[in-house]
Amino acid sequence: MGRHSKPSRIRLPQAAPAAAATLASVAAASFLSPQLSAEAVTAPAASGSPHSAALDAALSPSMSSTQMALAIRQAEVARMQQARQAKPAAPAQAATYTVRSGDSLSAIAGRVYHNQKAWPVLYWSNHGQIRWADEIQVGQVLRVPAEPATIPAPPGQLAPPAPVAPRHASTTPVVAQSPAPAAAPAPAPAPAPAPVAALGGPWPGGAFGNCVVQRESGGNPQVMNSSGHYGLYQFSFSTWVAYGGNPADFGHASVAEQEQVFLNAMATPGGASNWAPYDGC
């Protein structure tokens, strides 16, 4: 018996159009655009996004292989742009300024804001380390916020008060007098001014405590200055509360309570630094 001289024909079933289109698009991407990963074809894309629209076009069975490769490339570019736009921006760093010799708050404001009158912005933003607006130290690192639309009001007092002379000190020069006649009675001496002790002194804390009272209030336990400092020791509200003062008593506390809060500060390491750098005691 003879053999067939021609090979048999094997018929394959016709592939589904959608499967053929997907296979063709992946093959076109691998052959014509090797830089692109199959992710551009197979990865899911958000509905309505540029990546999704370009991918739908790439999978269209009516496109040529060249058109498919171009559409896949466009889909990949759209996906990368979308990822870059979704990345959050890094937070801006806060601006600072280091005080140099000869600086003042108004000079610094002129340098950083181009407006010397904006110096209260710097003062209130750094009030934790600047007590008096006229006294800043070389090397201090100041926070420089953005210049607001409305400049805040300056503090009521720019520098520490002038030292108060002791109440018992006489400012009248002594002039030598001729002795009175023996027959004439000597005049009665005038009463001396009331010493500080008459107002509650000597004050706790020894020489340092007495010096602080003289420099800060002159012995007046109820004085409140324009910057909000109160009492014999001119406590700020935060210092008063930090060393055990009753918040409700600030502004009308007894002398005994003020003395106790001062002693609490003196018993705390660094407590004296609330006064020593400013009063020269």
C-alpha positions as CSV (number, residue, x, y, z in Angstrom):
1,M,0.0,0.0,0.0
2,G,1.4,3.4,-0.9
3,R,1.9,6.4,1.5
4,H,0.4,9.8,1.2
5,S,2.8,12.1,-0.6
6,K,1.5,15.3,1.0
7,P,1.4,16.0,4.8
8,S,-2.0,16.2,6.3
9,R,-3.4,19.6,7.1
10,I,-4.2,20.3,10.7
11,R,-6.9,22.8,11.2
12,L,-6.8,25.0,14.4
13,P,-10.1,26.3,15.9
14,Q,-10.4,30.1,15.3
15,A,-9.3,32.0,18.4
16,A,-11.7,34.4,20.1
17,P,-11.2,38.0,18.8
18,A,-10.5,39.4,22.3
19,A,-7.9,36.8,23.1
20,A,-6.2,37.4,19.7
21,A,-6.2,41.1,20.3
22,T,-4.6,40.8,23.7
23,L,-2.0,38.4,22.4
24,A,-1.2,40.6,19.5
25,S,-0.8,43.7,21.7
26,V,1.6,42.0,24.1
27,A,3.6,40.6,21.2
28,A,3.7,44.1,19.6
29,A,4.8,45.7,22.9
30,S,7.6,43.1,23.3
31,F,8.8,43.3,19.7
32,L,8.5,47.0,18.9
33,S,9.0,48.6,22.3
34,P,11.3,46.4,24.5
35,Q,11.6,49.2,27.1
36,L,8.0,48.9,28.1
37,S,7.0,46.2,30.6
38,A,3.9,44.0,30.0
39,E,2.5,45.8,33.0
40,A,1.4,48.6,30.7
41,V,-0.8,46.1,28.9
42,T,-2.0,43.8,31.7
43,A,-2.1,46.1,34.8
44,P,-5.5,47.4,35.7
45,A,-6.0,51.2,35.3
46,A,-8.5,53.5,36.9
47,S,-11.6,54.0,34.8
48,G,-11.6,57.4,33.0
49,S,-7.8,58.0,33.5
50,P,-5.4,58.8,30.6
51,H,-3.7,55.5,31.2
52,S,-7.0,53.7,31.0
53,A,-8.0,55.5,27.7
54,A,-4.7,54.8,26.1
55,L,-4.8,51.1,27.2
56,D,-8.3,50.6,25.8
57,A,-7.0,52.0,22.5
58,A,-4.0,49.6,22.5
59,L,-6.3,46.6,23.0
60,S,-8.5,47.5,20.1
61,P,-8.4,44.5,17.6
62,S,-8.8,46.9,14.7
63,M,-5.3,48.6,15.2
64,S,-2.1,47.6,13.5
65,S,0.8,46.4,15.5
66,T,2.6,49.7,15.1
67,Q,-0.4,51.6,16.4
68,M,-0.7,49.2,19.3
69,A,2.9,49.8,20.3
70,L,2.5,53.6,20.1
71,A,-0.7,53.4,22.2
72,I,1.0,51.2,24.8
73,R,3.9,53.7,25.1
74,Q,1.4,56.5,25.6
75,A,-0.4,54.5,28.3
76,E,2.9,54.0,30.1
77,V,3.8,57.7,29.9
78,A,0.3,58.6,31.2
79,R,0.7,56.2,34.1
80,M,4.1,57.6,35.1
81,Q,2.8,61.2,35.0
82,Q,-0.2,60.2,37.1
83,A,2.2,58.6,39.7
84,R,4.4,61.7,39.8
85,Q,1.4,64.0,40.4
86,A,0.1,61.9,43.2
87,K,3.4,62.1,45.1
88,P,3.0,64.7,48.0
89,A,5.3,67.7,48.1
90,A,8.0,67.8,50.8
91,P,7.1,70.2,53.6
92,A,8.8,73.6,53.5
93,Q,11.6,74.2,56.1
94,A,11.0,76.9,58.7
95,A,13.3,79.9,58.1
96,T,15.7,81.0,60.8
97,Y,18.1,83.9,61.3
98,T,21.2,83.9,63.6
99,V,21.8,87.2,65.3
100,R,25.1,89.0,64.4
101,S,27.0,91.8,66.1
102,G,25.2,95.2,65.6
103,D,21.8,93.6,64.8
104,S,18.5,94.9,66.1
105,L,15.0,93.5,65.5
106,S,14.2,96.4,63.1
107,A,17.4,95.8,61.2
108,I,16.7,92.1,60.9
109,A,13.1,92.8,59.8
110,G,14.4,95.1,57.1
111,R,16.7,92.4,55.9
112,V,14.2,89.5,55.9
113,Y,11.0,91.3,55.2
114,H,12.3,94.5,53.5
115,N,10.1,96.3,56.1
116,Q,11.7,97.5,59.3
117,K,8.3,98.2,60.9
118,A,7.6,94.4,60.8
119,W,9.9,93.8,63.7
120,P,7.1,92.9,66.2
121,V,6.5,89.8,64.1
122,L,10.0,88.6,65.1
123,Y,9.6,89.7,68.7
124,W,6.3,87.8,69.3
125,S,7.5,84.7,67.4
126,N,10.6,84.5,69.6
127,H,9.2,85.8,72.9
128,G,10.3,82.6,74.7
129,Q,14.0,83.7,74.3
130,I,13.6,87.5,73.9
131,R,12.3,89.3,77.0
132,W,13.1,92.8,76.0
133,A,12.8,93.9,72.4
134,D,15.8,96.2,72.6
135,E,18.0,93.4,74.0
136,I,19.0,90.6,71.7
137,Q,22.1,88.5,72.0
138,V,24.7,87.6,69.3
139,G,24.3,83.9,68.3
140,Q,20.6,83.7,69.1
141,V,18.8,81.7,66.4
142,L,15.5,83.5,65.7
143,R,12.5,81.9,64.0
144,V,11.4,83.9,60.9
145,P,7.7,83.3,60.0
146,A,6.1,84.5,56.9
147,E,5.2,88.2,57.1
148,P,1.4,88.5,58.0
149,A,-1.0,90.8,56.4
150,T,-1.4,92.7,59.7
151,I,1.7,93.5,61.8
152,P,1.0,92.9,65.5
153,A,1.3,95.7,68.0
154,P,4.7,96.2,69.6
155,P,5.2,95.4,73.3
156,G,4.5,98.2,75.8
157,Q,8.0,98.2,77.2
158,L,11.1,97.7,75.0
159,A,13.8,97.6,77.7
160,P,14.1,96.8,81.4
161,P,13.1,99.6,83.8
162,A,15.8,101.8,85.2
163,P,17.1,100.7,88.6
164,V,15.1,102.1,91.5
165,A,17.1,104.0,94.1
166,P,16.7,102.6,97.7
167,R,13.9,104.5,99.4
168,H,16.1,105.3,102.4
169,A,18.8,107.0,100.3
170,S,18.9,110.8,100.4
171,T,19.3,112.7,97.1
172,T,19.9,116.0,98.9
173,P,23.6,117.1,99.2
174,V,24.9,117.6,102.7
175,V,25.9,121.2,103.4
176,A,28.0,122.1,106.4
177,Q,26.2,124.4,108.9
178,S,27.5,126.8,111.5
179,P,26.9,125.6,115.0
180,A,23.8,127.0,116.6
181,P,24.1,129.4,119.5
182,A,24.3,127.6,122.8
183,A,21.2,129.3,124.1
184,A,19.0,128.3,121.1
185,P,17.3,124.8,121.3
186,A,18.4,122.4,118.6
187,P,15.7,121.7,115.9
188,A,14.0,118.4,116.0
189,P,15.3,116.0,113.3
190,A,13.0,115.4,110.4
191,P,11.6,111.8,110.2
192,A,13.6,109.6,107.8
193,P,11.9,108.2,104.7
194,A,10.3,104.8,105.2
195,P,12.8,102.0,104.4
196,V,12.0,99.1,102.1
197,A,11.6,96.9,105.1
198,A,8.5,98.8,106.0
199,L,6.8,97.4,102.9
200,G,7.5,93.8,103.8
201,G,11.3,93.5,103.5
202,P,13.9,92.3,103.9
203,W,12.8,90.0,101.1
204,P,13.4,86.2,100.8
205,G,16.4,85.1,98.9
206,G,19.0,87.2,100.7
207,A,20.9,89.8,98.8
208,F,19.8,88.4,95.5
209,G,16.1,88.6,96.5
210,N,16.4,92.1,97.7
211,C,18.2,93.2,94.5
212,V,15.5,91.6,92.3
213,V,12.7,93.5,94.2
214,Q,14.6,96.8,94.0
215,R,15.2,96.4,90.2
216,E,11.9,94.9,89.3
217,S,9.2,96.7,91.4
218,G,10.9,99.0,94.0
219,G,8.9,97.1,96.7
220,N,5.4,97.6,95.2
221,P,3.7,94.2,95.4
222,Q,0.8,95.0,93.1
223,V,2.5,96.7,90.2
224,M,1.6,95.4,86.7
225,N,3.6,96.8,83.8
226,S,2.6,97.2,80.2
227,S,4.1,93.9,79.1
228,G,2.0,91.9,81.6
229,H,4.7,91.3,84.3
230,Y,3.3,91.5,87.8
231,G,4.2,91.9,91.5
232,L,7.3,92.3,93.6
233,Y,9.4,90.1,91.3
234,Q,7.6,91.0,88.0
235,F,6.5,87.4,87.3
236,S,5.2,86.6,83.8
237,F,2.0,84.5,83.9
238,S,3.8,81.4,82.7
239,T,6.6,81.8,85.3
240,W,4.1,82.3,88.0
241,V,2.2,79.1,87.2
242,A,5.4,77.1,86.6
243,Y,6.6,77.7,90.1
244,G,3.4,77.0,91.9
245,G,1.5,80.2,91.8
246,N,-2.3,80.0,91.7
247,P,-3.4,81.2,88.2
248,A,-6.5,82.8,89.7
249,D,-4.3,85.0,92.0
250,F,-2.1,86.4,89.3
251,G,-2.6,90.2,89.4
252,H,-3.8,90.4,93.0
253,A,-1.7,87.9,95.0
254,S,-0.7,88.4,98.6
255,V,2.9,89.3,99.4
256,A,3.3,85.9,101.2
257,E,2.2,84.0,98.1
258,Q,4.6,86.0,95.8
259,E,7.5,85.4,98.2
260,Q,6.7,81.6,98.2
261,V,6.6,81.4,94.4
262,F,9.9,83.2,94.3
263,L,11.4,80.8,96.8
264,N,10.1,77.9,94.8
265,A,11.9,79.3,91.8
266,M,15.2,79.7,93.7
267,A,15.0,76.1,94.9
268,T,14.7,74.9,91.3
269,P,17.9,74.4,89.2
270,G,18.1,77.4,86.8
271,G,15.3,79.2,88.6
272,A,17.4,82.3,89.2
273,S,18.0,82.7,85.4
274,N,14.5,84.2,85.2
275,W,15.9,87.3,86.8
276,A,19.7,87.3,86.9
277,P,20.4,88.0,83.2
278,Y,18.1,91.0,83.2
279,D,18.5,92.6,86.6
280,G,22.3,92.4,87.0
281,C,21.9,91.0,90.5
